[in-house]
Amino acid sequence: MAKYIFVTGGVTSSLGKGIISASLGKLLQARGFTVTIQKFDPYINIDPGTLNPYEHGECYVTDDGAETDLDLGHYERFLNITTSQANNITTGRIYHNVITKERRGDYLGKTVQVIPHITDEIKRNYLLLGQNGKYDIVITEIGGCVGDIESLPFIEALRQLKWQMGAHELVTIHLTLIPYLKSAGELKTKPTQHSVKQLLEAGVQPDILVCRSEKILSQDIRKKLALFCNVNLNSVIEALDAETIYDVPMLMKKEKLDERVLAKLKLSHKNEPDVTQWKKFLGKIKTPTDEVKIGLVGKYVELPDAYKSIVESFIHAGAENDCRVIVQYISSEDITRDNASEILSGLSGLLVAPGFGERGIKGKIEAIKYVRENKIPFLGICLGMQCAVIEFSRNVLGIKNASSTEINSNSKDPIIDLMEDQKNITMKGGTMRLGAYNCQIKKGTKAAAAYGKTRIKERHRHRYEFNNRYLKKLEKGGMIASGINPETDLVEIIELKNHPWFLGCQYHPELRSTVSNPHPLFIKFVKAALDHSKISL
């Protein structure tokens, strides 16, 4: 049976439970343990699929087609593992499962209540991943803050589970904040004390405290926290603000978080964690030999978390190319035909990001026209690829009415059209083309050179596709369909013949990039941008 680690949060949201969970998982994995991480979110949405990026940041898609929280991206990037639907559960899904059972008559006419029915369903899901024999340790991040009304059933289920399983089968880590009051010149422990008190009132005693702080915790402060929060002194872990999220595993190793956890779980220390490759990666991102400026054009640029996986993919690919990628966020609504040159001329590469709806499309098309004509390396993802096809059709092939039915449902030339199997769908959640699909790549293309193979599998999240009725016209005009889905003949990758590096993909390559395995398209795109920057000097 697997051992379980639960990570809760207090004082404020956005402290970094996901990064702490992923960092701990990395250290345990580096010691030889098999680890997975799951996220339990307290909101009532079934999943984040219908949430606006401004509400919840990026929606992360798994191989099996689950629309999940962006923290699953951190789990995969740090641990180099694949997650699934089972790794992200919401209150909405818990209630949906319970109500479905009630409608089937599974409860034999009993009154369905939060306790025991909801908490039992939460516990069932807590334990699910640990019951297949694949993992030594399952880390569970509970979203939100202790004390939030919506989090109470999750904390109650944790209390019950801790009582049922015993002290050495389950460890609770509480992440909290030690604020620094500049006027007083002091770090304050009271918010943490109150947070732990709320957790205790719910019946859960944390085993380990991880304390976010911008200042070093003195020994006196550690003793005070240990005394008033009823934890061992060596279980008060300092989590200083880091230069990059990739520093956190090394900071947690220095604080011996993994050792404390293993001691609590009575697991023998198999090995010292082997973090050689991680240190090498850190060295590359901190001391690059070059730098390159790449524009990211999208309509959610005010919230960088909307493009979290893309930004992290640039970091991975930058390290692989020994360069720092400076990402310049550009709102697609700010770009016009008149100012495109002024906004984009200083860039060595341009990525046009995914998105939905008509807003910002004109700016994306103008940006693509500029980089195509000026031979600046380009990568278009999902809607970015679709915009590239529309721009080429209008300005090179002379199909003036070329459009997408997502933008203009009455388009005379729907170069991008709603997929046939999507036309009768009215429900929004979980009904797109989701998850990993096969793609056959043509030999001798930029895509084939990037991947080093001709058969790949990539993750999708979209409703609209390239309309194959226009394929011959595009290829005759110089745009290659270099990647095709072998089962459906849908175009997955396009590129230009007479351009240093111009490629668009219908799928989301950023969802497969990890520290250990940077995505090949991002590696080649960053390399092309780096080459362009040197030519333009």
VEXVO-57408 format. One line per 2 residues: their letters; for each residue x, z, y of C-alpha. Coordinates in Angstrom, 2 decimals, padded with zeros to 5 digits. Layout:
BEGIN
A> X:Z:Y ~ ... .
END
This chain:
BEGIN
MA> 000.00:000.00:000.00 ~ 001.13:-000.76:003.53 .
KY> 001.92:001.91:006.12 ~ 000.11:001.75:009.46 .
IF> 001.21:002.12:013.09 ~ -001.37:002.33:015.89 .
VT> -000.49:001.69:019.53 ~ -002.87:003.04:022.18 .
GG> -002.56:002.98:025.95 ~ -003.36:005.33:028.80 .
VT> -003.34:005.74:032.59 ~ -003.66:002.02:033.35 .
SS> -004.04:-001.34:031.66 ~ -001.30:-004.02:031.52 .
LG> 001.44:-001.52:030.63 ~ 002.67:-003.79:027.86 .
KG> 001.22:-002.52:024.58 ~ 001.61:-006.02:023.15 .
II> 005.29:-006.22:024.08 ~ 005.99:-002.72:022.74 .
SA> 004.16:-003.58:019.50 ~ 006.04:-006.87:019.14 .
SL> 009.38:-005.21:019.96 ~ 008.85:-002.44:017.41 .
GK> 007.76:-005.05:014.88 ~ 010.94:-007.04:015.55 .
LL> 013.16:-003.99:014.96 ~ 011.37:-003.07:011.74 .
QA> 011.54:-006.69:010.58 ~ 015.26:-006.73:011.42 .
RG> 015.68:-003.77:009.06 ~ 014.20:-005.78:006.19 .
FT> 010.56:-004.66:006.30 ~ 007.73:-007.19:006.17 .
VT> 005.58:-006.63:009.25 ~ 002.45:-008.03:010.83 .
IQ> 000.63:-007.05:014.04 ~ -003.07:-007.10:014.88 .
KF> -004.98:-006.67:018.13 ~ -008.34:-004.92:018.49 .
DP> -010.05:-005.71:021.78 ~ -012.94:-003.60:023.08 .
YI> -014.89:-006.34:024.87 ~ -018.18:-007.64:023.45 .
NI> -017.25:-011.33:023.41 ~ -016.84:-012.54:019.81 .
DP> -013.43:-013.93:020.85 ~ -011.67:-015.03:024.07 .
GT> -012.65:-018.68:023.52 ~ -015.35:-018.76:026.20 .
LN> -013.49:-016.58:028.70 ~ -012.20:-018.06:031.95 .
PY> -008.36:-017.90:032.09 ~ -008.70:-015.91:035.34 .
EH> -010.56:-013.27:033.31 ~ -008.26:-012.96:030.32 .
GE> -005.26:-015.26:030.69 ~ -004.39:-017.80:028.05 .
CY> -006.51:-018.26:024.92 ~ -004.07:-018.37:022.01 .
VT> -005.03:-020.51:019.00 ~ -003.82:-019.83:015.45 .
DD> -003.25:-022.24:012.56 ~ -006.62:-021.37:011.03 .
GA> -008.44:-022.19:014.27 ~ -009.04:-018.70:015.66 .
ET> -009.26:-018.38:019.44 ~ -007.43:-015.13:020.11 .
DL> -005.86:-012.83:022.68 ~ -002.59:-013.94:024.31 .
DL> -000.80:-010.92:022.78 ~ -000.87:-012.75:019.44 .
GH> 001.48:-015.22:021.08 ~ 003.95:-012.39:021.71 .
YE> 003.63:-011.29:018.08 ~ 004.40:-014.78:016.80 .
RF> 007.20:-015.48:019.30 ~ 009.00:-012.20:018.59 .
LN> 008.52:-012.01:014.82 ~ 008.53:-015.76:014.05 .
IT> 005.40:-015.33:011.91 ~ 001.99:-017.00:011.90 .
TS> -001.12:-014.97:012.65 ~ -004.75:-015.71:011.82 .
QA> -008.36:-014.83:012.57 ~ -007.77:-011.49:010.86 .
NN> -005.15:-010.51:013.48 ~ -007.58:-010.35:016.42 .
IT> -010.87:-008.42:016.22 ~ -013.22:-007.63:019.10 .
TG> -016.12:-005.22:019.52 ~ -018.33:-008.30:019.51 .
RI> -017.08:-009.34:016.08 ~ -017.48:-005.80:014.71 .
YH> -021.09:-005.59:015.91 ~ -021.78:-009.13:014.71 .
NV> -020.56:-008.20:011.22 ~ -022.63:-005.01:011.14 .
IT> -025.79:-006.72:012.39 ~ -025.32:-009.53:009.85 .
KE> -025.10:-006.92:007.06 ~ -028.18:-005.14:008.40 .
RR> -030.18:-008.40:008.44 ~ -029.13:-009.04:004.83 .
GD> -030.37:-005.60:003.85 ~ -026.92:-004.31:002.88 .
YL> -027.70:-000.87:004.34 ~ -030.81:-000.44:002.17 .
GK> -033.13:000.41:005.04 ~ -030.97:003.11:006.61 .
TV> -030.80:003.52:010.38 ~ -027.70:001.63:011.55 .
QV> -025.58:003.75:013.91 ~ -022.20:003.76:015.65 .
IP> -021.13:006.48:013.22 ~ -020.77:005.73:010.36 .
HI> -021.59:002.00:010.32 ~ -019.64:000.69:013.31 .
TD> -016.66:002.98:012.71 ~ -016.65:002.10:009.00 .
EI> -016.54:-001.60:009.87 ~ -013.67:-000.96:012.31 .
KR> -011.77:000.97:009.63 ~ -012.36:-001.81:007.12 .
NY> -010.81:-004.29:009.54 ~ -007.96:-001.91:010.44 .
LL> -006.92:-001.87:006.77 ~ -007.67:-005.47:005.80 .
LG> -004.24:-007.03:006.38 ~ -002.46:-004.18:004.60 .
QN> -004.40:-004.61:001.36 ~ -003.06:-007.98:000.23 .
GK> 000.38:-006.69:-000.73 ~ 002.20:-008.99:001.71 .
YD> 003.24:-006.37:004.26 ~ 005.15:-003.11:004.23 .
IV> 003.90:-002.17:007.71 ~ 000.86:-003.18:009.77 .
IT> 000.99:-002.51:013.51 ~ -002.37:-002.29:015.28 .
EI> -002.66:-002.55:019.05 ~ -005.90:-001.10:020.45 .
GG> -006.78:-002.84:023.71 ~ -007.89:-001.16:026.89 .
CV> -007.24:002.44:027.93 ~ -008.00:005.74:026.24 .
GD> -011.07:007.13:028.01 ~ -012.81:003.76:028.45 .
IE> -016.35:003.91:027.07 ~ -015.91:000.67:025.14 .
SL> -012.75:001.98:023.40 ~ -014.38:005.14:022.00 .
PF> -015.49:003.69:018.62 ~ -011.97:002.36:018.00 .
IE> -010.39:005.74:018.78 ~ -012.98:007.54:016.64 .
AL> -012.26:005.16:013.75 ~ -008.55:005.89:014.21 .
RQ> -009.26:009.65:014.10 ~ -011.17:009.29:010.86 .
LK> -008.51:007.08:009.33 ~ -005.70:009.44:010.25 .
WQ> -007.60:012.32:008.62 ~ -008.36:010.29:005.49 .
MG> -004.89:008.80:004.97 ~ -002.62:011.73:005.75 .
AH> 000.27:012.34:008.11 ~ 002.88:010.07:006.51 .
EL> 000.75:006.97:006.02 ~ -000.20:006.41:009.65 .
VT> 001.64:006.90:012.95 ~ 000.09:006.86:016.41 .
IH> 002.13:005.70:019.40 ~ 000.69:006.30:022.86 .
LT> 001.99:004.11:025.69 ~ 001.62:005.63:029.10 .
LI> 002.92:005.50:032.67 ~ 005.28:007.88:034.49 .
PY> 004.77:006.85:038.13 ~ 007.48:007.34:040.74 .
LK> 006.24:008.74:044.06 ~ 008.62:007.38:046.67 .
SA> 007.51:009.81:049.37 ~ 008.24:012.79:047.11 .
GE> 011.22:011.18:045.41 ~ 009.87:012.30:042.02 .
LK> 008.62:010.99:038.73 ~ 005.20:012.45:037.93 .
TK> 004.14:013.44:034.40 ~ 000.58:014.55:035.20 .
PT> -001.07:011.13:034.56 ~ 000.51:011.11:031.09 .
QH> -000.60:014.68:030.41 ~ -004.18:013.80:031.35 .
SV> -004.06:010.63:029.24 ~ -002.87:012.57:026.18 .
KQ> -005.52:015.20:026.87 ~ -008.21:012.49:026.74 .
LL> -006.77:011.27:023.45 ~ -006.78:014.84:022.08 .
EA> -010.40:015.28:023.17 ~ -011.19:012.26:021.02 .
GV> -009.45:014.01:018.11 ~ -006.20:012.03:017.99 .
QP> -002.79:013.66:018.45 ~ -000.15:011.05:019.31 .
DI> 002.99:011.24:017.20 ~ 005.20:009.37:019.67 .
LV> 005.01:008.85:023.44 ~ 006.40:005.66:024.95 .
CR> 006.70:006.18:028.70 ~ 006.82:003.21:031.06 .
SE> 008.86:004.01:034.14 ~ 010.90:002.36:036.86 .
KI> 013.32:005.32:036.89 ~ 015.34:006.99:034.12 .
LS> 013.59:009.98:032.56 ~ 015.69:013.12:032.91 .
QD> 016.04:015.55:030.01 ~ 013.86:018.04:031.91 .
IR> 011.04:015.50:032.21 ~ 011.32:014.65:028.52 .
KK> 011.11:018.36:027.63 ~ 008.09:018.79:029.89 .
LA> 006.31:015.84:028.27 ~ 007.14:017.07:024.78 .
LF> 005.90:020.58:025.58 ~ 002.63:019.66:027.28 .
CN> 001.80:016.68:025.07 ~ 002.66:018.48:021.83 .
VN> 005.19:015.96:020.51 ~ 008.79:016.35:019.34 .
LN> 011.43:015.98:022.03 ~ 013.04:013.03:020.20 .
SV> 009.62:011.34:020.10 ~ 009.47:010.96:023.89 .
IE> 010.65:007.37:024.31 ~ 011.70:005.92:027.64 .
AL> 010.55:002.36:028.39 ~ 012.22:001.29:031.62 .
DA> 011.08:-001.79:033.53 ~ 013.06:-004.69:032.05 .
ET> 014.51:-007.85:033.53 ~ 012.76:-009.87:030.81 .
IY> 010.33:-009.07:028.00 ~ 013.05:-010.11:025.54 .
DV> 015.11:-007.10:026.63 ~ 012.48:-004.68:025.31 .
PM> 013.47:-004.74:021.61 ~ 017.03:-003.79:022.57 .
LM> 015.79:-001.04:024.91 ~ 013.58:000.34:022.13 .
KK> 016.50:000.18:019.69 ~ 018.62:002.18:022.14 .
EK> 015.81:004.76:022.34 ~ 015.56:004.79:018.50 .
LD> 011.83:004.07:018.47 ~ 012.10:002.36:015.08 .
ER> 013.99:005.34:013.63 ~ 011.35:007.80:014.86 .
VL> 008.59:005.68:013.33 ~ 010.33:005.36:009.96 .
AK> 010.99:009.10:009.88 ~ 007.30:009.85:010.58 .
LK> 006.23:007.42:007.84 ~ 008.85:008.80:005.43 .
LS> 010.28:005.31:004.88 ~ 013.95:005.10:004.00 .
HK> 016.12:003.31:006.56 ~ 016.86:000.20:004.54 .
NE> 019.47:-001.14:006.95 ~ 020.51:-000.94:010.55 .
PD> 018.48:-003.63:012.35 ~ 020.29:-006.98:012.35 .
VT> 019.76:-008.17:015.92 ~ 022.74:-010.55:016.11 .
QW> 020.63:-013.65:016.77 ~ 018.45:-011.79:019.26 .
KK> 021.53:-010.71:021.24 ~ 022.80:-014.29:021.18 .
FL> 019.45:-015.50:022.57 ~ 019.53:-012.81:025.29 .
GK> 023.04:-013.87:026.24 ~ 021.91:-017.46:026.66 .
IK> 018.93:-016.65:028.87 ~ 020.97:-014.26:031.05 .
TP> 024.15:-016.34:031.46 ~ 023.10:-020.00:031.40 .
TD> 025.62:-022.70:032.33 ~ 023.00:-024.87:034.10 .
EV> 019.62:-024.64:035.69 ~ 016.79:-027.13:036.11 .
KI> 013.60:-027.13:038.17 ~ 010.44:-028.26:036.39 .
GL> 006.99:-028.42:037.94 ~ 003.96:-027.05:036.10 .
VG> 000.81:-028.71:037.44 ~ -002.44:-026.95:036.59 .
KY> -005.57:-025.49:038.13 ~ -005.03:-021.85:037.13 .
VE> -001.55:-021.44:038.63 ~ -002.56:-018.37:040.65 .
LP> -002.52:-016.50:037.31 ~ 000.67:-017.42:035.39 .
DA> -000.71:-015.70:032.25 ~ -003.06:-018.68:031.95 .
YK> 000.04:-020.67:030.89 ~ 001.91:-017.87:029.13 .
SI> 002.96:-019.81:026.02 ~ 004.16:-022.77:028.10 .
VE> 006.35:-020.53:030.26 ~ 007.80:-018.76:027.21 .
SF> 008.44:-022.14:025.56 ~ 010.51:-023.12:028.59 .
IH> 012.58:-019.95:028.15 ~ 013.19:-020.74:024.46 .
AG> 014.06:-024.39:025.15 ~ 016.19:-023.41:028.13 .
AE> 018.27:-021.09:025.94 ~ 018.69:-023.90:023.41 .
ND> 020.02:-026.15:026.20 ~ 022.14:-023.39:027.81 .
CR> 020.17:-023.67:031.04 ~ 017.68:-021.68:033.07 .
VI> 014.35:-023.43:033.59 ~ 012.95:-022.66:037.02 .
VQ> 009.20:-023.22:036.74 ~ 007.53:-024.27:039.99 .
YI> 003.79:-023.67:039.81 ~ 001.80:-026.41:041.56 .
SS> -001.96:-026.34:042.01 ~ -003.39:-029.69:040.93 .
ED> -005.95:-029.39:043.74 ~ -003.15:-029.50:046.32 .
IT> -001.77:-032.90:045.24 ~ -003.01:-036.09:046.91 .
RD> -001.76:-039.66:047.10 ~ -000.35:-038.92:050.56 .
NA> 001.62:-035.75:049.73 ~ 002.65:-036.31:046.09 .
SE> 006.16:-037.39:047.08 ~ 006.63:-034.41:049.38 .
IL> 005.49:-031.90:046.71 ~ 007.18:-033.42:043.66 .
SG> 010.38:-035.09:044.91 ~ 012.64:-032.07:044.30 .
LS> 011.70:-031.72:040.63 ~ 013.71:-032.82:037.61 .
GL> 010.71:-032.76:035.28 ~ 006.95:-032.35:035.36 .
LV> 004.56:-030.76:032.87 ~ 000.85:-031.36:033.36 .
AP> -000.96:-028.45:031.75 ~ -004.10:-028.22:029.61 .
GF> -007.46:-027.39:031.12 ~ -011.17:-028.13:031.10 .
GE> -013.56:-029.75:033.58 ~ -013.31:-032.07:036.56 .
RG> -011.65:-029.72:039.08 ~ -008.06:-030.72:039.82 .
IK> -008.11:-033.96:037.78 ~ -007.36:-036.23:040.75 .
GK> -004.25:-034.24:041.61 ~ -003.01:-034.37:038.02 .
IE> -003.42:-038.16:037.93 ~ -001.57:-038.59:041.25 .
AI> 001.26:-036.37:040.00 ~ 001.59:-038.40:036.79 .
KY> 001.63:-041.67:038.77 ~ 004.49:-040.36:040.89 .
VR> 006.69:-039.25:037.97 ~ 005.95:-042.42:035.99 .
EN> 006.97:-044.68:038.87 ~ 010.01:-042.57:039.80 .
KI> 011.27:-042.20:036.20 ~ 011.07:-038.38:036.25 .
PF> 010.75:-036.79:032.77 ~ 007.15:-035.92:031.94 .
LG> 005.32:-033.88:029.30 ~ 001.51:-033.84:029.21 .
IC> -000.32:-031.35:027.03 ~ -003.95:-031.88:025.92 .
LG> -005.76:-032.74:029.18 ~ -002.32:-033.60:030.60 .
MQ> -001.94:-036.30:027.94 ~ -005.46:-037.56:028.62 .
CA> -004.73:-037.80:032.36 ~ -001.56:-039.79:031.58 .
VI> -003.60:-042.33:029.60 ~ -006.19:-042.60:032.40 .
EF> -003.48:-043.04:035.07 ~ -001.72:-045.76:033.04 .
SR> -005.00:-047.56:032.37 ~ -005.95:-047.59:036.04 .
NV> -002.62:-048.35:037.68 ~ -000.78:-050.44:035.09 .
LG> -003.49:-052.14:033.03 ~ -005.84:-052.58:036.00 .
IK> -008.81:-050.90:034.32 ~ -010.08:-049.46:037.59 .
NA> -013.02:-047.58:036.06 ~ -010.91:-045.90:033.37 .
SS> -011.96:-042.28:033.06 ~ -012.96:-039.49:030.72 .
TE> -016.57:-038.72:029.91 ~ -015.65:-035.10:030.62 .
IN> -015.20:-036.18:034.26 ~ -017.74:-038.99:034.44 .
SN> -020.34:-039.05:031.67 ~ -021.47:-042.56:032.77 .
SK> -017.99:-044.11:032.84 ~ -017.94:-047.87:032.11 .
DP> -014.47:-047.49:030.58 ~ -014.34:-044.16:028.76 .
II> -010.64:-044.20:027.82 ~ -011.14:-040.55:026.85 .
DL> -014.42:-039.77:025.15 ~ -016.22:-036.89:023.46 .
ME> -015.42:-036.76:019.76 ~ -018.23:-038.12:017.60 .
DQ> -018.66:-034.82:015.73 ~ -018.95:-032.96:019.07 .
KN> -021.84:-034.94:020.55 ~ -024.66:-032.84:019.09 .
IT> -022.98:-029.47:019.59 ~ -024.51:-027.20:022.22 .
MK> -022.87:-023.86:021.39 ~ -019.58:-023.35:023.27 .
GG> -017.78:-020.62:021.31 ~ -015.55:-021.65:018.41 .
TM> -016.94:-025.21:018.20 ~ -014.03:-027.30:019.51 .
RL> -011.41:-029.02:017.39 ~ -009.38:-025.90:016.65 .
GA> -006.33:-025.06:014.58 ~ -003.56:-027.01:012.85 .
YN> -003.96:-030.70:012.00 ~ -001.59:-033.28:010.50 .
CQ> 000.12:-035.94:012.56 ~ 002.09:-039.00:011.38 .
IK> 004.85:-040.03:013.80 ~ 006.13:-043.60:014.17 .
KG> 009.80:-044.09:013.40 ~ 012.10:-045.02:016.27 .
TK> 010.04:-043.19:018.91 ~ 010.97:-040.34:021.24 .
AA> 008.59:-038.09:019.29 ~ 010.35:-038.90:016.01 .
AA> 013.74:-038.26:017.62 ~ 012.55:-034.88:018.91 .
YG> 011.06:-033.67:015.63 ~ 013.63:-035.25:013.32 .
KT> 010.80:-036.09:010.89 ~ 007.68:-038.20:010.78 .
RI> 005.12:-035.74:009.35 ~ 004.17:-032.71:011.43 .
KE> 001.33:-030.22:011.84 ~ 000.29:-028.90:015.26 .
RH> -002.46:-026.72:016.76 ~ -005.40:-028.12:018.71 .
RH> -008.03:-026.88:021.13 ~ -010.19:-029.62:022.68 .
RY> -013.42:-031.62:022.50 ~ -012.35:-034.97:023.96 .
EF> -010.04:-037.59:022.39 ~ -008.44:-040.91:023.18 .
NN> -010.91:-043.76:022.61 ~ -009.34:-046.08:020.01 .
RY> -011.26:-049.10:021.40 ~ -008.60:-049.25:024.11 .
LK> -005.56:-048.76:021.86 ~ -004.49:-052.40:021.61 .
KL> -004.68:-052.87:025.40 ~ -002.53:-049.81:026.01 .
EK> 000.10:-050.76:023.45 ~ 000.24:-054.31:024.80 .
GG> 000.84:-052.85:028.27 ~ 003.77:-050.67:027.15 .
MI> 002.26:-047.34:026.12 ~ 002.97:-046.41:022.49 .
AS> 000.68:-044.35:020.30 ~ 003.61:-042.66:018.58 .
GI> 001.62:-040.01:016.70 ~ -001.61:-040.56:014.74 .
NP> -003.77:-038.17:012.74 ~ -003.62:-039.74:009.24 .
ET> -007.07:-038.45:008.25 ~ -009.03:-039.56:011.35 .
DL> -006.79:-042.20:013.02 ~ -007.06:-040.23:016.28 .
VE> -004.15:-040.63:018.69 ~ -002.09:-037.44:018.87 .
II> 001.00:-038.53:020.85 ~ 001.58:-041.21:023.49 .
EL> 004.82:-042.24:025.16 ~ 006.14:-045.00:027.41 .
KN> 008.67:-047.62:026.36 ~ 010.36:-048.17:029.71 .
HP> 010.82:-044.60:030.88 ~ 013.66:-042.10:030.25 .
WF> 011.26:-039.49:028.81 ~ 007.48:-039.76:029.21 .
LG> 005.39:-038.17:026.46 ~ 001.91:-036.71:026.12 .
CQ> 000.41:-034.88:023.15 ~ -003.20:-034.05:022.40 .
YH> -002.20:-030.82:020.66 ~ -000.56:-027.66:022.05 .
PE> 003.15:-027.56:021.12 ~ 003.66:-024.38:023.16 .
LR> 001.70:-022.41:020.53 ~ 004.42:-022.96:017.93 .
ST> 007.52:-022.14:019.99 ~ 009.32:-018.91:019.03 .
VS> 012.62:-017.24:019.88 ~ 014.03:-018.26:016.48 .
NP> 012.49:-021.76:016.52 ~ 012.06:-023.26:020.00 .
HP> 009.66:-026.18:019.93 ~ 011.46:-029.56:019.58 .
LF> 009.34:-031.29:022.24 ~ 010.21:-028.61:024.79 .
IK> 013.90:-028.78:023.80 ~ 014.02:-032.57:024.34 .
FV> 011.91:-032.39:027.51 ~ 014.18:-029.76:029.08 .
KA> 017.24:-031.80:028.00 ~ 015.78:-034.92:029.63 .
AL> 015.05:-032.95:032.84 ~ 018.60:-031.57:032.81 .
DH> 020.03:-035.09:032.42 ~ 017.81:-036.31:035.25 .
SK> 018.97:-033.49:037.54 ~ 022.61:-034.49:036.97 .
IS> 021.92:-038.18:037.61 ~ 020.11:-037.41:040.86 .
L> 022.98:-035.28:042.25 .
END
